[in-house]
Amino acid sequence: MDKIYINGRFLTQRITGVQRVAEEIIKKLDQLITDNIITEFEFCILTPGNTIRSLELQNITVRQVGKLKGHAWEQLELPIHVKNNLLVNFCNTAPIYKKNQIVYIHDTAVFDAPEGFSNTFIKVYEKIFNSVAKRAKKVITVSNFSKKQLISHFPEIKDKISYCHLGVGHIESVDLQKSNQILKKFNLERYTYFLAVSSANPNKNFRVISDMLENNYTFEEKFVLVGGNSSTVFSEEQQLSNKISHLGYVSDQELIALYQSAKGFIFPSRYEGFGLPPVEAMSQGCPVVASECASIPEVLQENAIYFDYKNYSSLYLALNKLKEWDIDREKITDFSTKQYSWEKTTKHLYNTILEI
């Protein structure tokens, strides 16, 4: 039985989009082994010593190796323990000199929207992406948009890259009683607020919401922002309107309850390789207002109300359109849960392994 290793550095990081993808694909891989759909491979996750969470798996082993942390562990110690075996990397980074590996690169934001990142961050990722494009056996990305962008930056990647959309099965509904308790905690009521979720990266473009509110566009609804508010990765801090309630990090159950009860979900990002939060929102029946750029129309299709991310007046009109329309919340839930499946995403990886 062939042994395949998984880069487990993501288990040392707080869960954002790419870490979520890694965990969900690994859990689905584990399930496919249990179901005897995958029978010819043995998987092992290798991690550094500073992990902050674990995964409950039946068939995939987890092993701590090495003494270093971060990029140093990934570049210097991980390849030693993998040797010549196939390595799967889920979170944009990988050992730069290893050839027998699959690397997930989610987007090319560091090149297409560099204002959201520090110069050091850009230089590190430019080196990693260049190396992966030249050496890796296969590259997987998360949308046709990202595939085209990667090929435009790295033409040599053309014959080794494929894409598959992400899944939304990790989101399960919270019952009404629990949801009401969560809303009460945050001093909110059902359908009386608009929700936005993401990191503090300027590319997420929360400024457009703030500018709209600061320019005398008034709403009876509250505006609620969930997610981190700072990072050393980002090149600038955003000072947002005090008319936006910033809840910081919330638990998964709290986030689901906020999705379920929001009047609408605002996704103002000016750059996305896929954009998981609006699909999560739709899976809970929450209507979405989204910027019409990058991969977003590819992913959300005709199921969102779009606006110009550079124009706060456009956002105002879109939000009012959402309020005026009789939106079928069951229909958008059905779209997202049928269209986006972690099993489909995981089988794409499995087929890629079989190609190698």
N, C-alpha and C positions, 0 to 999 in steps of 0.2 A: 504494500500500500504506500503510495507516494505521500510524503510529508510536505505540507504547505504551511509556511509561517505567516503570521499577521503582525504587522507593526502596531504594538499596543501603547505607543506613546500617548495616544488620545486619552487613555485612562488616567493620565496625570493632569488633565485639563478640565476646566469647567465646561459643562455641556452648552455649546452653541450649535449652529447648523451642521458643521462638518462632523463634530463628535456624535451628534444625534444620528447622522447617516451611518457612521461606523458601527455604532451599537445596534441599530436596527437590522442592518445587513448581517452582522455576526449572529444575532439571535435567530434570524430566519435561516441562516446557514445551518445552525445547530438543529433547528426543527426539521430541515430537509434531510439531515443525516438520520434523525430519529425516524422519519417517514420512509427511510430507505430509498430516497430519490437520489441522494449522493452517497455512493458506496465505495468509490475508488480512492478517496483522499482522506488523510488524517490532518486535521488543522490544529495548530498550536499558536496561541497569542504570546508574544514575548513583550515584556514590559520592563522599564527601569524601576528603581526601588521606591520612587516617590509617587505611587499611584494614590488617587484620592477616592476611588470607588471601584467596585467589582461588578462582574456580570454573573448571573446565575445560568450556567450552561450545563447541559447533560453530556455532550460529546466532545466539545472543544476544550482543550486544556489551556491553562494560563500559567506561564512560568516567568519568574523574575530573573533577569540576568544583568550583569554588569554593575558598575559602581557610579557611573556618570549620570547626568540628567540632561534633559532638553535636546537641543541640536547636537551637542557633543556625544550623547549616548546614541542618538540615531545615526550619526555619521561614522563613529569610530567603533562602538561596541556591538551594536545590532548586527552589522554585516558579518562579524566574526562568528556569531552564534547561529546565523542563518546558513552560513557556508554557501554551497552551490544550490540549495533548495530555492523553490519559488517563494517570493515574498509579496504579500499584498499590503499596500499602503492606502489608507482611506482619506487622509486629511491634507492633501496638497503637497506634503513634503515626503522625502524618501532619501535613502543613502545615495549620494550622487554618483558613486563609481560602480554601483551594482547593476548588472545587466538583466539577470533573471528575476524580473519583478513586474508587477502590475501597479500602476499609480493612478489614483483618482485625483484629477485636477478639476476643481469645481467651477472655476472661472478665471478670467485674466484681468480682474479688477486692478491688480497692481500696475498693469500697463495701460489699461483703458481709462481708469479713473484714479490716477496716482495721488491726487490731492487728499485721498482718504487715508494715506499711509505715510509713515516716516521714511526718510531716505534709507536708513539702515535696513528696515523691513523690505523695501523694494529691492535693494541690492542682493540680499540673501535669497529672496524668492526668484529673482532673475537668474541667479546661478543654479538654483535647484531645478527650475523649469527647463533651462537650456540643457542641463545634463540629462534630465529625464527624457526630453525629446530625442536626444541622440542615442541613449543607451537602453532605456526600458523596453521590455518586450511588447507591452501593451499599455495604453493610456485609456482610461474611461472618464467621461465627463457626464454632466447631468442634464444637458439640453442640446438641441441642435444649434442654438445660438452660441453656446460656449464652444461647441465643436468647431464651428466656423471661425470663431475668434482665435482659438488655439492654433488652427491651421494657418491663419493669416500671420500670426507672430512666429510660428515655428513650422514652416512648410514641410520639414522632414518628418513631421508627426503624422502626416496625412494617411499613410497606409497602416498605421498601428492604433489609430484612435477610433473609439465608438462612443455612443451616448445612450443613456437610458434615464428616463425621468425617475424621480424619487417617489416614496410611498407616504401614506398618511395613516397607516394602521396603528401607529403608536398612540394615537389620540382616541381615548374612550370617554364616552359621556359621563358626566357627574349627575347623580340623581338630584331632583328638585330641592329636597331638604338640605342637602349638603351645599348645593349652589347658593341657596338663600343665605346660609350661614356665612359663606365666603363673601357674598355681596355686602352683607351687614358689616363684616370686618373692615371692608374698604369704604364704607359709607356710600354705597351705590345701590341703585334700584334697577330692575330689569328694563332694558330698552331706553334708558335715559342717558346713555353715554356712547361716545365713539372711542374705539380702542385702537392703539398702535403698539406694535411689539418689535423690538430689535435692539441692536447694540448702539453705542454712541458714535459709531463711525459716521463722519460727515456724508459719506455716500448714501447713507440711509435717509438723508434729506428731511429730517424732522423740522428743519428750519422753515419749510414751506407751510407747515401747520401753524407754527409760531407766528410767521409773518401774516398769515390770514387773520389770526385772532388779534394781532396787534394793529391791524388796519381796519378796525371797526366793523368787521364782519361778525355778527353776533348770532349765537345759537342758544336755544334753551337747553340743549344737551351739554353734558360735561365732556372734556377731552382727557383721556386717560392713557398714559404711556407706561409700558412695562419693559424692563430690561436694564442692562448695565448703563452706568453714566460716565465711565471713564476707562481709558486703557492706554498703556504706554505705546501701543501700536499706532494710535491715531495721532495725526499731525496737528490737530486743533481741538479745542473744547467747544461744545455748543452751549450757548446760553439761551435757554428756551423761555417762552412766555410763562409768566406765573399763572396764566389761565389754564395751563396744562398740569394735571395732577400726575406726578411721577411716582409710581409705586415701587420702583427698583426691581430687584429679582423676586419672583414669586415661584411657588411650587408648581409642579405640573397640574395638579388638581385645581389649584387656584386659577391658573391660566385657562384651563378648559372651561371653568365656570364663567370666567370673564368673556371668553369667546361666545359661549352659549347665550349670554344675556346682553351683549352689546347691540346697540342700534345698528352699528356697522363697523367694519374693520378698515382702517386706512393704511395703505401700503405705498408710501410716497417715494420709495427708493429710486435713485437715478442709475443704479447699476445692480443687476442680479444675474448670477449664473443659472439659478432656478427660482428661488424664492419660496421656501417652505411655509412661512407663517400664514400667508393668505390661503393656502390650501388647507392648512390646519383649521383656520377660521371657517372656511366653507364646510369642512367635515362636521362642524358643530352648528350648521345652519346660519352662520353669520354672513350677511351680505358684504361684499368687498368693493371698496373704491381704490383703484390702483393706478400708478403712473404707467403711461403707455410707452414703455421703452425696454431695451435689452430683451431678456427672455420672458418677461412678464406676460405679454399677450400670447406667446406660444403656450405657456403653462395654463393660464386662466381662461383662454379662449374667449367665448362670448359671455362668460358667466360673471364678469366684473363690469363695473362702471369705470371708465378710464378718464384720466385727466392729464394735462401737461404738467410735468413735475417742476417746471421752471416758473409756473404761473399760479400764484395763490388764488387768483380769481377763478381760474379753471377748477381748482379744488373745491372752492365754495359752491360753484354751480353743480359739480358732481355730487357733493354731499346733499344738496337740496333735491337733486334728481332722485337720490336714494330714498330720501324721506317721502317724496311724492309717489314713487312707484309702489305698486302692490307686489312685493318680491316673495316668491315661493321659496321659503327657507328649506323645505324638504327637497325641492328640486336641486338646489345647489349642493346640499349634503349628498344626494345620490350621485351627482356628477363627480365630486371629488373622491368619494370612497370607491367608486367603480373604476375611475380613470387611473388612480395612483395607488399602486400596490407594492409593498416591500417584497413580496414573493416574486413579482415580475422583475424588480430591480436586482434581487439576489440571483435569480436564474440567469440574468444577463451576465453577471460576474462568473457564475459557474460555467456558462458556455464559453466565456473568454478564457477561462482556465483550460477547458477542454481543447480549445484552439492551440494553446501553447503546448 
